[in-house]
Amino acid sequence: MDTVIIKKEIRMRLLKKMKALNGAACLSKSNEIATKLLASKVFADAKTIHFYLACATEVQTDVMIIEALRQGKQVVAPVIRHHGLRLFEVEDLHPTHLQLGPFGIREPIPDLDREVSVKDVDLFIVPGVAYDRIGNRLGHGYGYYDRLLTGVKTNIIAPAFEFQLVDNIPCGPTDIKVNQIITEKEMIHCGVM
């Protein structure tokens, strides 16, 4: 079967499961994932961390961001610009510091004085729809993170609900793998890097 068709089928099946997860269960599982991430050495060692600003169906990242800021870490988040992502510092999650982007996802309000280079990020926390245990990641199909992370040599961690793990995700030469997946049940080291 064609790789594109397989990816589309996996994406549709998992997005349906993500949308079916009620808010309380999403928050509870997200908090379990956050506890594991915040206790990790890679988090402790990072000075500048990229987080995605979660939509309602994804692993929620606000608790992680608040704790990173409390610890004095620099937090950056993506802003969609011209088919790519640019990173801007986040100092607060208050709505006056954020705006809605093209897909209705919160973004930092772009301020050129607060733009951060990908090279300056110590740890990337990235979203996705599905993962396999060797680090292959299936996103929403737009390629934003694959383009952003091309050539990145630092840790890339995917917070995911356990049901987002699948046996195999076909990948191509431009697909970027993650180093680690953290679910509510386990931490999976993917052997990448």
C-alpha positions as CSV (number, residue, x, y, z in Angstrom):
1,M,0.0,0.0,0.0
2,D,1.2,3.5,-0.8
3,T,3.0,5.4,2.1
4,V,0.8,8.5,1.7
5,I,-2.4,6.4,2.0
6,I,-1.1,4.5,5.1
7,K,-0.1,7.8,6.7
8,K,-3.5,9.3,5.9
9,E,-5.3,6.3,7.4
10,I,-3.3,6.3,10.6
11,R,-3.8,10.1,10.9
12,M,-7.6,9.8,10.4
13,R,-7.9,7.0,13.0
14,L,-5.8,8.7,15.6
15,L,-7.3,12.1,15.2
16,K,-10.7,10.5,15.8
17,K,-9.4,8.9,19.0
18,M,-7.9,12.2,20.1
19,K,-11.2,14.1,19.5
20,A,-13.1,11.4,21.5
21,L,-11.0,11.9,24.6
22,N,-13.0,14.0,27.1
23,G,-11.5,17.0,28.7
24,A,-11.0,15.6,32.2
25,A,-9.2,12.5,30.8
26,C,-7.1,14.6,28.5
27,L,-6.0,16.8,31.4
28,S,-5.4,13.9,33.8
29,K,-3.2,12.0,31.3
30,S,-1.4,15.3,30.3
31,N,-0.6,15.9,34.0
32,E,0.9,12.4,34.3
33,I,3.0,13.0,31.2
34,A,4.1,16.4,32.6
35,T,5.2,14.9,35.8
36,K,7.5,12.5,33.9
37,L,9.0,15.2,31.7
38,L,9.5,17.7,34.6
39,A,11.4,15.0,36.6
40,S,13.7,14.1,33.7
41,K,17.4,15.0,33.5
42,V,17.0,16.3,29.9
43,F,14.4,18.9,31.2
44,A,16.6,19.8,34.2
45,D,19.6,20.4,32.0
46,A,17.8,22.5,29.3
47,K,18.1,26.3,29.5
48,T,16.0,27.1,26.4
49,I,13.0,24.9,25.7
50,H,10.6,24.8,22.7
51,F,7.0,23.9,23.6
52,Y,4.0,23.7,21.4
53,L,0.9,25.5,22.6
54,A,-1.6,22.7,22.7
55,C,-5.0,22.6,21.2
56,A,-7.8,20.9,23.1
57,T,-7.2,17.4,21.7
58,E,-3.4,17.3,22.3
59,V,-1.3,16.5,25.3
60,Q,-1.7,19.8,27.3
61,T,1.6,21.7,27.8
62,D,0.6,24.7,29.9
63,V,1.6,23.0,33.2
64,M,5.0,22.2,31.7
65,I,5.5,25.7,30.4
66,I,4.5,27.3,33.7
67,E,7.0,25.1,35.6
68,A,9.7,25.9,33.1
69,L,9.1,29.6,33.5
70,R,9.0,29.2,37.3
71,Q,12.5,27.6,37.1
72,G,13.8,30.5,35.1
73,K,14.2,28.7,31.8
74,Q,13.7,30.5,28.5
75,V,10.5,29.1,26.8
76,V,9.9,29.5,23.1
77,A,6.9,28.6,21.0
78,P,6.2,28.5,17.3
79,V,4.5,31.1,15.1
80,I,3.4,30.1,11.6
81,R,4.8,32.4,9.0
82,H,5.0,31.8,5.2
83,H,4.7,28.0,5.3
84,G,7.3,27.7,8.1
85,L,7.7,28.1,11.8
86,R,9.6,30.9,13.6
87,L,10.3,30.7,17.3
88,F,9.5,33.5,19.8
89,E,10.0,33.7,23.5
90,V,7.0,33.2,25.8
91,E,7.0,35.0,29.1
92,D,3.5,34.4,30.1
93,L,0.5,32.3,29.0
94,H,-2.0,35.1,29.8
95,P,-4.2,35.7,26.7
96,T,-2.8,39.3,26.4
97,H,0.6,37.7,25.5
98,L,-0.8,35.3,22.9
99,Q,-2.8,35.4,19.7
100,L,-4.6,32.8,17.6
101,G,-2.7,31.6,14.5
102,P,-4.0,30.4,11.1
103,F,-5.2,27.0,12.5
104,G,-6.8,28.5,15.6
105,I,-3.8,27.5,17.8
106,R,-2.3,29.9,20.3
107,E,0.9,31.6,19.3
108,P,3.2,34.1,21.0
109,I,2.7,37.6,19.6
110,P,5.7,38.0,17.3
111,D,8.2,40.5,18.6
112,L,11.4,40.6,16.6
113,D,13.3,41.4,19.9
114,R,12.0,38.1,21.3
115,E,12.7,35.8,18.2
116,V,15.0,32.9,19.1
117,S,17.1,30.8,16.7
118,V,16.5,27.1,16.4
119,K,20.2,26.7,17.1
120,D,19.7,28.3,20.6
121,V,17.1,25.7,21.7
122,D,18.4,23.0,24.1
123,L,15.2,20.8,24.0
124,F,12.3,20.5,21.7
125,I,8.9,19.4,23.0
126,V,6.9,18.7,19.8
127,P,3.3,17.7,19.0
128,G,2.2,14.9,16.7
129,V,-0.7,12.6,15.9
130,A,1.1,9.2,16.0
131,Y,4.4,7.6,16.9
132,D,6.1,4.3,16.7
133,R,8.7,3.0,19.2
134,I,11.7,3.8,17.0
135,G,10.9,7.5,17.0
136,N,9.0,7.9,13.7
137,R,6.5,10.8,14.1
138,L,3.3,11.4,12.1
139,G,2.1,15.0,12.3
140,H,-0.9,16.7,10.8
141,G,0.6,16.5,7.3
142,Y,1.8,20.0,6.7
143,G,5.5,19.3,7.4
144,Y,6.1,22.4,9.6
145,Y,8.1,20.5,12.3
146,D,10.0,18.4,9.7
147,R,11.2,21.6,8.1
148,L,11.9,23.3,11.5
149,L,13.9,20.4,12.9
150,T,16.0,19.5,9.8
151,G,19.6,19.4,11.0
152,V,18.7,19.8,14.7
153,K,21.2,17.9,16.9
154,T,19.5,18.3,20.3
155,N,16.8,16.3,22.1
156,I,13.4,16.1,20.6
157,I,10.7,14.8,22.9
158,A,7.1,13.9,22.0
159,P,4.5,13.9,24.8
160,A,1.8,11.5,23.6
161,F,-1.2,9.6,24.9
162,E,-0.5,5.9,25.0
163,F,-3.1,5.2,22.3
164,Q,-1.1,7.4,19.9
165,L,1.6,4.6,19.7
166,V,1.3,2.5,16.6
167,D,3.3,-0.5,15.4
168,N,4.9,1.2,12.4
169,I,4.9,4.6,10.7
170,P,6.3,4.7,7.2
171,C,8.8,7.5,6.9
172,G,10.6,9.3,4.1
173,P,13.9,11.1,3.9
174,T,12.4,14.4,5.1
175,D,10.6,13.0,8.1
176,I,12.3,13.9,11.4
177,K,12.4,11.4,14.2
178,V,12.0,12.0,17.9
179,N,14.5,10.9,20.5
180,Q,12.0,10.1,23.2
181,I,8.3,9.6,23.6
182,I,6.6,10.2,27.0
183,T,3.2,8.8,27.6
184,E,1.1,8.6,30.7
185,K,2.4,5.0,31.2
186,E,6.0,5.0,30.0
187,M,9.1,6.8,28.8
188,I,10.3,5.4,25.5
189,H,13.9,6.1,24.4
190,C,14.0,5.7,20.7
191,G,17.7,5.4,20.1
192,V,17.9,8.3,17.8
193,M,20.8,10.8,18.1
